[in-house]
């Protein structure tokens, strides 16, 4: 009797970044947020993939692309369980879990239309906080309004 194939084989990338352990429902948001739909390098992504640790996850592989601190902070805000794996010449050179930063600057728009960041063109700055239920929120440095993940709009 033939043994059925139960895994999909995806070719390794020579150089680039793998973003693993993305919550399945956030995979497309990460693709859009990082503008990967217009990236000219090879991009592979999967969502609703089996995971021992999270039951279901997303994964993105991007050839010849490495992310700066601002992009890593964006990933952490949207997918705090994500792991970044950097690959060079088919070898893993760096592997790290993303960490929520204490502050984020110039990457998120304040949802308060009267905030000086929206009316005066001042660069945004937020403190990353947790409420009493452990839910991550952003508190605007200027207007002090607090917003949840659902209100985040990246600049």
DANORQUI-V728222 format. One record per backbone hydrogen bond with DSSP energy under -0.5 kcal/mol. CO is the residue of the C=O (numbers start at 1). NH is the residue of the N-H. E is the energy in kcal/mol with one decimal. If there is no record, write none. Layout:
co: (CO & CO)
nh: (NH & NH)
e: (E & E)
//
This chain:
co: (7 & 8 & 14 & 15 & 16 & 17 & 18 & 18 & 19 & 20 & 22 & 23 & 23 & 24 & 26 & 27 & 28 & 29 & 30 & 31 & 32 & 35 & 36 & 42 & 44 & 46 & 49 & 51 & 54 & 55 & 57 & 58 & 59 & 60 & 61 & 62 & 62 & 68 & 69 & 70 & 71 & 72 & 73 & 74 & 75 & 79 & 82 & 83 & 84 & 85 & 86 & 86 & 87 & 88 & 91 & 91 & 94 & 96 & 102 & 104 & 107 & 109 & 111 & 112 & 115 & 115 & 116 & 116 & 124 & 125 & 126 & 127 & 127 & 129 & 131 & 135 & 136 & 137 & 138 & 138 & 139 & 140 & 145 & 147 & 148 & 149 & 153)
nh: (9 & 10 & 90 & 64 & 87 & 62 & 20 & 85 & 60 & 83 & 58 & 26 & 27 & 27 & 30 & 31 & 32 & 33 & 34 & 36 & 35 & 38 & 39 & 63 & 61 & 59 & 57 & 55 & 56 & 51 & 49 & 22 & 46 & 19 & 44 & 17 & 65 & 72 & 73 & 74 & 75 & 76 & 77 & 78 & 79 & 82 & 98 & 20 & 96 & 18 & 93 & 94 & 16 & 91 & 88 & 93 & 86 & 84 & 128 & 126 & 155 & 153 & 113 & 115 & 118 & 119 & 120 & 122 & 106 & 141 & 104 & 129 & 139 & 137 & 134 & 131 & 149 & 129 & 140 & 147 & 127 & 144 & 140 & 138 & 151 & 152 & 109)
e: (-0.5 & -0.6 & -2.6 & -3.7 & -3.2 & -2.9 & -0.7 & -2.6 & -2.3 & -2.8 & -2.6 & -2.8 & -0.6 & -1.0 & -2.3 & -2.2 & -2.4 & -2.8 & -2.0 & -2.6 & -1.7 & -1.3 & -0.8 & -2.6 & -3.3 & -2.4 & -2.0 & -1.8 & -2.5 & -1.3 & -2.7 & -2.1 & -2.4 & -3.4 & -2.7 & -2.2 & -0.9 & -2.3 & -2.5 & -1.9 & -2.4 & -2.4 & -2.0 & -1.9 & -3.7 & -2.3 & -2.3 & -2.9 & -2.6 & -2.7 & -2.8 & -1.3 & -2.4 & -2.1 & -2.6 & -0.5 & -3.0 & -3.3 & -3.1 & -2.6 & -2.1 & -0.5 & -0.8 & -1.8 & -1.8 & -1.7 & -2.5 & -1.2 & -1.9 & -2.9 & -2.0 & -0.7 & -2.6 & -3.0 & -2.3 & -2.3 & -0.6 & -2.9 & -0.5 & -2.8 & -2.6 & -1.0 & -2.7 & -2.7 & -1.6 & -1.3 & -3.1)
//
